Amino acid sequence: MDYVNSMWEIQKEPYRGDAVNSYNDGPAKPGAKPFGPFYELETSSPALDLAPQASAEHLHRTFHLQGEEKDLDPICRVALGVSLDKIKEALK
């Protein structure tokens, strides 16, 4: 399914984009001030060519879980299909 291309430029393929984007509070360039104290998760709905008066709905849910690694590991295994150790290793 096609998703919206959210790049801020004239698009060759405006319906070919990411379903999920994430951004952190980092500066735009070295030495610059950060954008703000946030971490953003963004989802794009499928790009739809809707008829006049037509509508569509897009649902986004974000869950923030924190706790002891021993308690979070089973959740990672069920929800993501990998152990918390695998995730930590991949993020090194």
SEROFI-379775 format. One record per residue: x, y, z of N, C-alpha, C in turn. Coordinates in Angstrom, 2 decimals, decimal comma, padded with zeros to 5 digits, always signed. Each point is the difference from the previous one (the first is absolute). Layout:
% SEROFI-379775
n.x/n.y/n.z/ca.x/ca.y/ca.z/c.x/c.y/c.z
X/Y/Z/X/Y/Z/X/Y/Z
...
% end
This chain:
% SEROFI-379775
n.x/n.y/n.z/ca.x/ca.y/ca.z/c.x/c.y/c.z
+000,84/-001,18/+000,00/-000,84/+001,18/+000,00/+000,89/+001,24/+000,00
-000,41/+001,03/-000,66/+000,78/+001,24/-000,10/-000,22/+000,87/+001,24
+001,06/+000,69/+000,42/-000,06/+000,96/+001,11/+000,47/+001,35/-000,46
-000,37/+001,03/+000,74/+000,34/+001,38/-000,35/+001,50/+000,22/+000,15
+000,60/+000,66/-000,99/+001,40/+000,40/+000,08/+000,02/+001,37/+000,65
+000,52/+000,10/+001,23/-000,10/+001,24/+000,76/+001,24/+000,89/-000,11
+000,86/-000,27/-000,96/+001,15/+000,88/-000,22/-000,49/+001,37/-000,46
+000,64/+001,04/+000,51/-000,39/+001,38/-000,33/+000,70/+000,42/-001,28
-000,48/-000,50/-001,12/+000,55/+000,32/-001,31/-001,02/-000,40/-001,06
+000,19/+000,45/-001,21/-000,85/-000,44/-001,10/+000,27/-001,48/-000,22
-001,05/-000,80/-000,04/+000,13/-001,45/-000,03/-000,12/-000,58/-001,40
+000,90/-000,92/-000,34/-000,17/-000,79/-001,21/-001,07/-001,06/+000,25
+000,03/-000,59/+001,21/-000,96/-001,04/+000,37/-000,60/+000,35/+001,37
-000,97/+000,90/+000,04/-000,54/+000,45/+001,29/-000,74/-001,08/+000,78
-000,33/-001,11/-000,64/-000,70/-001,08/+000,70/+000,93/-001,15/+000,36
+001,29/+000,23/-000,06/+000,98/-001,02/+000,38/+000,82/+000,54/+001,16
-000,39/-000,34/+001,22/+000,70/+000,52/+001,16/+000,06/-001,01/+001,13
+000,33/+000,49/+001,17/+000,13/-000,84/+001,18/-001,32/-000,12/+000,73
-000,22/-001,16/+000,61/-001,18/-000,19/+000,83/+000,25/+000,55/+001,40
+001,27/-000,05/+000,46/+000,35/+000,45/+001,35/+001,28/+000,82/-000,07
+000,02/+001,13/+000,70/+001,20/+000,82/+000,16/+000,21/+000,29/+001,47
+001,24/+000,19/+000,40/+000,28/+000,40/+001,38/+001,09/+001,07/-000,02
-000,10/+000,91/+000,95/+000,93/+001,12/+000,09/+000,37/+000,19/+001,47
+001,22/+000,44/+000,26/+000,35/+000,31/+001,38/+000,34/+001,48/+000,13
+000,46/+000,37/+001,16/+000,22/+001,39/+000,36/+001,35/+000,54/-000,47
+000,66/-000,69/-000,88/+001,34/+000,43/-000,40/+000,01/+001,29/-000,79
+001,13/+000,68/-000,01/+000,12/+001,23/-000,78/+000,05/-000,30/-001,50
-000,39/+000,99/-000,79/+000,01/-000,16/-001,45/+001,42/-000,12/-000,54
+000,95/+000,63/+000,68/+001,40/-000,09/-000,40/+000,86/+000,16/+001,25
+001,25/-000,42/-000,04/+000,88/+000,10/+001,17/+000,06/+001,43/+000,54
-000,15/+000,14/+001,30/+000,07/+001,31/+000,64/-001,31/+000,75/+000,05
-001,01/-000,48/-000,74/-001,30/+000,67/-000,01/-000,81/-000,44/+001,22
-001,00/+000,81/+000,35/-000,88/-000,36/+001,11/-000,92/-001,14/-000,44
-000,39/-000,86/+000,95/-000,95/-001,06/-000,35/-001,38/+000,58/-000,31
-000,81/-000,77/-000,68/-001,34/+000,45/-000,39/-000,91/+000,18/+001,20
+000,12/-000,83/+001,00/-000,86/+000,07/+001,17/+000,08/-001,31/+000,77
-000,56/-000,02/+001,20/+000,12/-001,21/+000,83/-001,06/-001,05/-000,37
+000,18/-000,68/-001,12/-000,99/-000,98/-000,42/+000,64/-001,13/-000,79
-000,73/-001,06/-000,12/+000,29/-001,09/-000,91/-001,30/-000,24/-000,75
+000,02/+000,06/-001,29/-001,23/-000,06/-000,79/-000,09/-001,31/-000,77
-001,13/-000,63/+000,09/-000,35/-001,14/-000,84/-001,14/+000,45/-000,89
+000,14/-000,25/-001,28/-001,00/+000,48/-000,95/-000,38/-001,16/-000,92
-001,28/-000,16/-000,22/-000,44/-000,99/-000,97/-000,75/+000,71/-001,11
+000,11/-000,53/-001,18/-000,73/+000,54/-001,14/-001,05/-001,01/-000,44
-001,18/+000,48/-000,24/-001,05/-000,88/-000,49/+000,29/-000,34/-001,46
-000,62/-001,05/-000,52/+000,15/-000,26/-001,42/-000,46/+001,21/-000,81
+000,69/+000,28/-001,08/-000,39/+001,11/-000,87/-001,22/-000,42/-000,80
-001,08/+000,73/+000,17/-001,25/-000,36/-000,65/-000,46/+001,13/-000,91
-000,42/-000,34/-001,18/-000,58/+000,96/-000,93/-001,50/-000,01/+000,24
-000,45/+000,82/+000,96/-001,40/-000,03/+000,41/-000,88/+000,85/-000,90
-001,19/-000,47/-000,23/-001,00/+000,76/-000,75/-000,50/+001,15/+000,87
-000,57/+001,03/-000,58/-000,57/+001,08/+000,80/-000,99/-000,55/+001,03
+000,07/+000,54/+001,21/-000,85/-000,39/+001,13/+000,35/-001,37/+000,58
+000,97/-000,71/-000,55/+000,41/-001,30/+000,54/+000,97/+000,24/+001,16
+000,17/-001,00/+000,84/+000,92/+000,13/+001,12/+000,68/-001,33/+000,29
+001,04/+000,07/+000,80/+000,72/-001,19/+000,44/+000,43/+000,25/+001,44
+000,32/-001,04/+000,70/+000,44/+000,13/+001,39/+001,33/-000,71/+000,17
+000,89/+000,60/+000,77/+001,32/-000,57/+000,29/+000,18/+000,01/+001,51
+000,30/-001,13/+000,58/+000,17/-000,13/+001,44/+001,45/-000,25/+000,33
+000,53/+000,75/+000,95/+001,38/-000,15/+000,46/-000,03/-000,15/+001,51
+000,68/-001,01/+000,49/+000,11/-000,19/+001,45/+001,47/-000,12/+000,36
+000,40/+000,69/+001,03/+001,36/-000,08/+000,51/-000,06/-000,47/+001,44
+000,80/-000,98/+000,33/+000,06/-000,53/+001,36/+001,41/+000,23/+000,53
+000,11/+000,60/+001,16/+001,30/+000,21/+000,64/+000,04/-000,89/+001,23
+000,90/-000,97/-000,03/+000,13/-000,94/+001,12/+001,36/+000,21/+000,65
+000,03/+000,00/+001,30/+001,27/+000,06/+000,70/-000,07/-000,90/+001,21
+001,15/-000,52/+000,38/+000,04/-000,91/+001,14/+001,31/-000,75/+000,01
+000,04/-001,03/+000,81/+001,20/-000,84/+000,09/+000,14/-000,83/-001,27
+001,25/-000,21/-000,43/+000,24/-000,77/-001,23/-000,64/-001,38/+000,07
+000,03/-000,63/+001,17/-000,58/-001,34/+000,15/-001,51/+000,02/-000,26
-000,64/+001,11/+000,27/-001,44/+000,13/-000,24/-000,31/+000,43/-001,44
+000,92/+000,76/-000,62/-000,21/+000,48/-001,36/+000,34/-001,06/-001,05
+000,92/-000,90/+000,31/+000,44/-001,00/-000,97/-001,15/-000,85/-000,55
-000,88/-000,55/+000,85/-001,11/-000,79/-000,57/-000,92/+000,83/-000,91
-000,17/+001,28/+000,32/-000,83/+000,87/-000,84/+000,66/+000,17/-001,36
+001,33/+000,23/-000,02/+000,73/+000,12/-001,27/-000,13/-001,26/-000,83
+000,12/-001,14/+000,64/-000,07/-001,28/-000,72/-001,36/-000,19/-000,66
-001,07/+000,35/+000,71/-001,35/-000,18/-000,55/-000,32/+001,08/-001,04
+000,26/+001,26/+000,35/-000,39/+001,11/-000,88/+000,91/+000,17/-001,20
+001,30/-000,24/+000,19/+000,97/+000,27/-001,07/+000,65/-001,25/-000,57
-000,15/-001,12/+000,68/+000,55/-001,25/-000,50/+001,48/-000,18/+000,26
+000,60/+000,85/+000,83/+001,41/-000,12/+000,36/+000,18/+000,33/+001,47
+001,13/-000,44/+000,55/+000,28/+000,28/+001,41/+000,49/+001,43/+000,17
-000,10/+000,49/+001,22/+000,51/+001,34/+000,31/+001,51/+000,05/-000,21
+000,69/-001,10/+000,29/+001,45/-000,04/-000,25/+000,33/+000,18/-001,48
-000,80/-000,60/-000,88/+000,22/+000,17/-001,45/-000,18/+001,45/-000,41
-001,00/+000,65/+000,56/-000,25/+001,41/-000,31/+001,16/+000,85/+000,49
+000,45/-000,23/+001,21/+001,13/+000,76/+000,56/+001,26/-000,20/-000,83
+000,23/-001,22/-000,45/+001,18/-000,30/-000,82/-000,08/+000,74/-001,34
-001,19/+000,03/-000,60/-000,17/+000,66/-001,30/+000,18/+001,52/+000,11
-000,25/+000,56/+001,18/+000,10/+001,45/+000,18/+001,39/+000,48/+000,42
+000,94/-000,92/+000,13/+001,38/+000,41/+000,38/+000,66/+000,76/-001,12
% end
